[in-house]
Amino acid sequence: MLAGITVGIVALPLAMAFAIASGVKPEAGLFTAIIAGFIVSAFGGSRVQIAGPTGAFIVIVYGIVARYGLANLLICTMMAGAILFAFGFMRLGVLIKFIPLPVIIGFTNGIAVLIFLSQIKDFLGLRSGPLPAEFFAQVRALVDALPTLSWPTLATSGISLLLLIFWPAALARRLPGSVVVLVLGVAVMMLFDLPIETIGSRFGGIPRSLPHIAVPELSLGHLRSLIIPAVTIALLCAIESLLCAVVADGMIKDKHDANQELMAQGIANLVVPFFGGIPATGAIARTSINVRNGGRTPVAGLVHAVTLLLVILLAAPLARHIPLACMSAILINVALNMGDWHEFRVMNRYTRGRMGTLLITFSLTVVFDLTVAVEMGILWASILLIRRLAQVTTIVRLGEPDGDRLAHQVALFEARGTLFFGAAESLETLVLGSERGVRVVVLDLEHVSYMDSTAVNVLRTTHDQLYARSIVLLLCGVQLQPASLIRRSGFLGVLGPLSIFADRPSALQGARQILESKVRSEQTG
C-alpha cells in the first residue's frame, strides 16, 4: 500500500505532462492513469506492473489529434485495444519478442528527440499557435517564434530541469524530483504570481471528479485512415508493456504471463476512451519505483490508481497554479533519460547491418513517423537476416570413399544450415558438381533442421534435371520438419520412398547397390 501511494504521487505530474504534450487536456492523462492503472493491475499478467500514459505515445497521439481530431483519437485507441486483446487471446505475446533490438532502440531514441523538440515551446515560453506534427515544419515554427522568448519562463524551466537532473538518487526513492518541482512551482506561482503560463491559464484547471461515460462519435470517413495508427499504437503498447514486464521480472525474480498482460492492456485501452482517456501501457519508470518501494503484488497498482483519484477529488483546485514551464522540464528530463544514447557512441563495435537498422529506424522516426520507422526497420532487419542465413547455408562436395571401385560414380554432397528461399539456389551445386561419369548423387541433410517450400521446389527441379541425365538422387539424414514437408509436397512420390535413407553409410550402400544393378543390367542387355 505504501508503494502504491508513492507511485501514485509520482504518476501525478507525469500523467498530466504526457497529456499536455500529446495535445489534450491534463485531466485526460490523469483519467487514463487511474482507469488503465486499475484495470491492468487487476487483470494483468505481471504482479507489479504500473500502467498509464507514457512518453512513447506522445508523438503518435499528437499527430492523430492534429490530423484527425480528439474524437478520432478515442476511436483509434479503442481499435488498438481490440487489437491488443486479440493478440493476447490468440497467444501471440511471444511474437512481440521477435522485433529486433536495434529497431526498438532506434524508435525509442527517435521518440526521445521528438519529445525534447515538442517541449521547447513551453520550456522557452514561446508565443505561437499549436506546433505542427511534421518534424521540419515544427523546427521552422520554433525558429520563427524565438523572438517571443519569455525570460521568466526560461528561468523557471531551467531551474526546474537542473533540480531534476541533480536531485539526489537517495532521496528520489522516497521523494521524486518531479513531485518536488511540481510543489515548488505551485508555491512560487501562488506567492509571486509570475507572468508565465499555467494549467489554469491554458486549460482552466482540472475537474474534481471523473467524467461521465460517453460513447465516442464514430466517423466512418476516417475509420479506414485510422487502421494504421491503431496498429502502431497496439504494437508500441505491446512492446513497451512486455519490456516493462521483463524488467519487473528481473527485479522481483518472477515470470509474467505475456498473453494475459496483452489482454489486460487491450481491455484498458478499450475502456479509457469512454472517459476521454488516451492510450496507456506499462510504464517502466513507475514500475521500477513501485518495486523499489516494496511493491510485490497487484495491490500496489490498485492503490496507485486510488491515490490519483483522491488527489483529483481533494487537490484539483491547486492544479490550476502548476506552471507549464515545470511540466516541460519534467518531460525534457524524461526524454533525456528514455534514450539509449550510449548506443550511438559504441556503434563502431557492431556490424554495419546493426548500425544501419538502428540509424534507419531512428532517422525515420524523427523525420517521418513511428509507423514508417518500425515498418522499414523490421523490413531492413529481415533482409539482413535472410542474407545472413543464406551466407551460412552451404552445400559442399565431399571426397569419395576409399577402396571402392564404383566410388567415382557417386557424388556425395553435404548441406548445412537452413534451406529456404534465400538459399535455395545453392542446390544448383548438385547439378553443376555432377560431372561426366557420375551416376548417383547423394545429398546428406543431417545438418539441415528447416526447409521451406521454395527449397523443396528447387530440389524437385534439381531431381528432374539429374533424372534427365540418368542420374539418381538419394537423400539421407532427413530431419523431422524437412521430411514432413517433402511428404506433404508430393516430392516423396516423385523421389520414391526407397530413395531416402536414415544416414550416410546406408545411403552410400544404397548407391552402391544401384550402381551394381545398373552394371548387371548393362551386361545382360
N, C-alpha and C positions, 0 to 999 in steps of 0.2 A: 504493500500500500504506500509506503514511504517512497519507493522507487517510482510508482505511478504518479504521485503528487509532484515529484521533482521533474519528471519528463513532461508532465502537463504544463508546468511553468516554463520549461524550455521551449515547448512547442508553440506557446502563445505568440511570441514575436515572429517566429519563423513562418507560422501559418498565415499571418497577416501579410508578411513581407512577400511570400511567394504569390499570394493572391494579387497584391498590388502590382507586382512585376509582370503578372500574367495578363494584366489589363482588365481585371474585375475588381469588385469591392472587397475590402479586407474581411468582411464577415463571411464571404464565400470560402475563404481559406479556413476560418475557424469552424464553420459548419462541416466542412469536409473532414477536418481533423477529428472532430467529435464523432460524427456518424461512421465514417470509414474506420477510424481507430477502434471504435467499439465493435463493429462487425468483424473486422479482421482478427482482433484479439479473441472474440467469442468463437469463431468458426475456422480460423486459420490453421495451417499445418506446422507453424513454429510457435513454441510456447512463450517466446519473449519478444517477438517482432512488434514494433510500433509502426502503424500505418498513418498516412496523411499526405497532404500535398508536399511535393519535393521540388528542388531546383531543376531537375532534369526535364520537367514538364513545362517550364516557363516559356521556352521558345515555341514549343508546339501550340500551347494554349493561346499565347499572344497572337500567333499567326492565324489561328482559327477564328478568334474573336475579331481580329482586324478584317479578315476576308469574308466571313460568313455571319458574324454577329453572335451574341451571347446565347440566344435560343438554340442555334445550331451547334454550339459547343456542348450544350447539355445533351442534345441528341447524339452527338459524336461520342460523348463519354458513356452513354448508355450502350451504344453499339460496341464500344471497346469492352465494356463489362460483359456483354453477351459472348464476345469472342474469348475473353479470358475464362469464363465459366466453361465454355465448350472445350478449350484447351485442357483444363483440369479434368472435366468429365470424360474426355476421350483418352486420358492418361498420357498426354503429350508433354508433361512437365520436363521430362528428360531431354526433349529435343532442344529446349532453350539453351542447354549447356553446349550445344554444337556451334553456337555463334563464336567465331574466333576472338581471342583476347585482344589482338590489335584493333579489331573493329570496335569493341567495347571501349578501349582506351581512347581511340580516335574520336568517337562521338561524345564521350564524356568530357574530353578536353575541349572539343568544339563548343559544347553547351556551356562550359565554364566561361569561355571567351565571350559568348553571346550574352550571358547573364551580366558579366562585367560591363559590356558595352551598353546594355539596356539600363544600367543604373547610373551612368554618367550624368544623365539629365538631372535626376534628383540629387545626386551627390554634389553637383556644382550649382544647383538651384537655377538651372537654365529656364528661361521663359519661352516655351514653344508649345505647339499642339502635340497631340499623340504622335509618338515616333512610328514611322512606317515599319513594316515587318521585314522588308528586304535589307540585306546587310549594307550594300553600298548606299542605298537611299538613307539608311539610318545614320551612317557615318556623315553623309553630306548634311543632314538635318542638324546633327550635333555641332558640326563645324560652323554652320551658318548661325547657330544660336549662341556661340561662345561669347559674343559681346554682352549678352544679358546675364553673365555670371553674377551670382549673389555671394558676396564675401561672408556675411553671417552664416549662410547655409554651408559654404565650404568649410568654415571654421568648425561648425557643429559636426558635420560629417567626418572631417579629418580627425578631430579629437576622438570621435566615436570609433573610427576604424583603428586608430592607434591603441585605444583601450582594448579593443577586441583582440588585436594581434599580440599585445604584450600582457594580457590578463594571465596571471599565474595558473599553470596547469593544476597545481594542488588545490586551488580554490574553485577551479572550473567544475570539478566533480560534484560539488555541493551547490555552488552559486555560479552558473554560467555567465560569461561575459555579456551575452546578448540580453539577458534579463537586467543586468546592471546598466547597460547602455539605455535600455528602454525606460527604466525607472528614473535615471538621471535626466534623460531627455524630457520626460513629463515634468519633472520637478523644475527644470530650468525654464520651460515654457510657462508654467504656472506662476513662477516668481518674476520673470523678466519680460515675458510676452515679446519675444524676439520676432522680427519681421521675416519669418521663414514659414514655409508651407507645412501644414499638419494634416492628419487624417480628418480632423473636423473641417478644415477649410476646403479640402478637396472632395471628401465623401460625406461630410455631415455627421461623422461618428459611426458607431456600430449599434445595432439594436440590442435590447436587453433580453431577448428571447429567441428561440428557434423559429424559423419561418414556417408558415403553413405549407402543407403538402400541396404542390401544384404540378400538374402534368405539363411538361414542356411542349410547346407547339411544334408539330412536325411539318417541316417544309419539304414537300416531295421534290421540288425543283432542285434542292441542294443535297438530297439524300444520296444520290449517286456520287457526287463530288466528295462526300464525307467518308466514303468507304476506306480510301487510302489513309487519311488522317486517323481514322478509328483503328485501323490495323497497326499503324505506327504507335499509337498510344498503348494498345494492347501489348505489343511486343516490348516496348520500353518498360511498361509496368511489370511484365513477366520477368524481364531480365533483371531489373532493379530489385524486385521483391525477392527473387530467388538468390541473387547475390547477397542481399541483406540476410536472408535466412542462413546461407552458408557461413557468413561471418559470425552470426549469432551461434551457430552450431559449434564453431571453434572456441567460442568464449565460454559456453556452458557445457561442452562435451556432450552434445545431443545430436539427434538426426531428425531433420524436418521432413514432412510429407509434402513434396513439391506439388503434387496434383491437388491435394486438399488446400494448399496455400493459394493456388491459382483460382480455384472455385470461390474461395472466400474473397479474394481480390475482385473477382468478377461480380459477386453479389454486392460488394461495397460500391463499385463503380456503376452498378445498375440503380442503386438506391439514392446515392448522393445527389444526382441531378434533380430529383423530386424536391430537394431542399435548396436548390440553387447552388450546389457544390460543384467542384472542379475535379479532374482526375486525381486519384490517390494511389499510392503504392507504399511498399515498405521503405522506411527511412533509416539508412544505416547509422547516421549520427545519433538520432533519438533512440534507436535500438541499443546502440553501444552505451549510451548514458543510462538506459534502463538496466542493463546487465551490470554495469559498474556500480550502480547504486543498490544492488541486491535483488533486482527483479529475476525471478526464476519460473514464474507461472503466468498464465494469461490474466491473472488478477491485476497485475501492474498495468497492462494495456487498458483494461476496463476502467481502472481508477484514473488513468491519464485522461480518458475521454470525459469522465465525470468532473474532473478538476477543471478542464477547459470550459465545460458547461457552467460550472459555478462561477468562474471568473467572468463569463459573459453576463450572468444574472446579477452579479454583485458589483463588478467594477467597470462595466461598459462605459459609463459617463467619462471616466478618466481617459479612455482610448482616444477621444477627440483631441487631446493635447499631445499625442505622440508625433514628434517631428518626422516627416518623410526622409529627412537627411539621415536620421538614425537608422531607419529601415533600409535605406540604400547602403549604408555602411555595413549593416548585418549581411546583406546579400552579396556585397563585394567580398566580404570575408568568406562567405560560403563558396563563392566562385574560386577564390584563391586556394581554398582547401580541397575542393572536389576534384581538381585537375591532377592528373598524374604527370606533372611537369618534368620529373626526372627522366621519364621515358624519352624525351627529346634530347636530353644530354647524353644518354647512353645508346642512342640509335645505331652508332657506328659499330656496336658489338653484335648487332643482329644481322640477319640475312637481308639482301635487298628486297626480297619478297615481303618480309615482315615490315620493313621500313615503308615500302610502297603502300601496303594495306593501311597502315596507321595514318600516313600522310594524306592519302586519298580520302579516307573517311573523315579525318579532321578538317581538311580543306572544304569538302563538300558540305559538311555540317555548318561551317561558318558562312560560306558564300551562298549556298542554296538552302537546303533544309535537311532535317534529320531523316526524312523518308528516303530521299535520293541517296544520302550518305550511307545509310545502312544497306540499302539495296546494292549499290555499287561496291561497297566494302565487302559484302558477303560474296558478290559475283567475282571480284578480283581474287579474294582468298580461295574461292572454289577453283578458279582457273589455275592458280598456283599449286593447289593440292593435286589437281588432276595431272598437271605437268610433272610434279614430283613423283607421284605414284607411277606414271608412265616411265620415268627415268630409272626407277628401281625395279621395274619389271623386266626380266631378261629371259631369253631363250637361247641356250648355247649348245653347240655340238660337242659331245663327249667323245673320248677315244674309243677305239674298237677293242673288244675283249681279246685278250691274248690267247694264242693257241687254237683259234677257231678258224677252220679253212673257209667258212662261209661268212666270217665277220665283216669282210669288205663289202658285203651286200646289205648290211644292216647299218642304218644311220640312227644313232641314239642321241636324242635331244633332252635337255632338262630345262623345265620352266620354273622360274622363281618370281614371287611377287603376286600381283593381282592382275588377272586377265580381264580387263574391262575395255570400254570403247576407246579410252585414251591410249591403250597399249596393245590393242587387238592387231594392229599392223605388224607387230613383232612376230606374229605367227607365220608371216611370209617367209621367215627363215627356214621353215620346214621344207618349202618348195625350192628355195634358192640353194639350200645346203644339200639337197639331194642330187648329187652329181651322177653322171652316167655310171651304170653298174649297180646302183642301189636299188634294191627290190622291196625292202621293208623299212619303214620309218617308225621308230618307237619314241613316243613323247611321254616323258615322266612328269606327272603333275602332282607329285607328293608334296611339293613346297608351294602349291597354289591353293589358297584357302577360299578364294572367291573368284567367281567368273560371272560375267553378265551375258545378256542375250546377244549383244553385238559380237562378243568373243566367240560364242557358240556358232553364230552365223558365219564368221570368218573361218572358224575351224572346219565347218561343213564345206565351205568353198575350197579350202585347202585340201580336204579329203577328196573332193571331186577332181581337182587338178592332179593330185597324185594318182588317183584311180585311172585317169585318162592316160597316164604314162605307165600303167600296170604296176604301180607301187602300192603296197598295202600299208595302211596307217593303223598302228596299235597304240592304245593308251594304257598307262599303268599308274598306280598310286593315286587314283582319283579320290579326292576327299568328298565329304558328305554333300556340301552345297553344290559344287560343280557336277557331281554325279546326279543329283536331283534335277538340275537344270537340263543336263544332257538327255535325261529320260523324258522330262516334260516337253522339251522342244521337239521331240521326234527324231533327234540326231542318233539316238541309240539304235533305232530301227534301221537307219541308213548304214551305220557303222557295223552293227551286228554285235550281239552280246558276247560272242567269243573273241571280240577284238579289244576287250577291256580286261586288264589283269590287276591283281592285288598289289604286286610290287615289281621292281625292275628285273630281278632274276627270272621270275616266272614269265615276264614279257619277252625277255631275250630267248628263253627256252621256247616260247610260242613262236617267235620269229624264226628260230632255227627249224622248227617243225614245218612251218610254211615253206621255207626255202627247200627243205628236203623233199617236201611233197611236190614242189614245182619241178625239182630236178628229176624225180621219178616220172612225173607226167611228161616231161620233155623227152626222157629216154624211151618211154613206151610209145610216145607219139611219133 
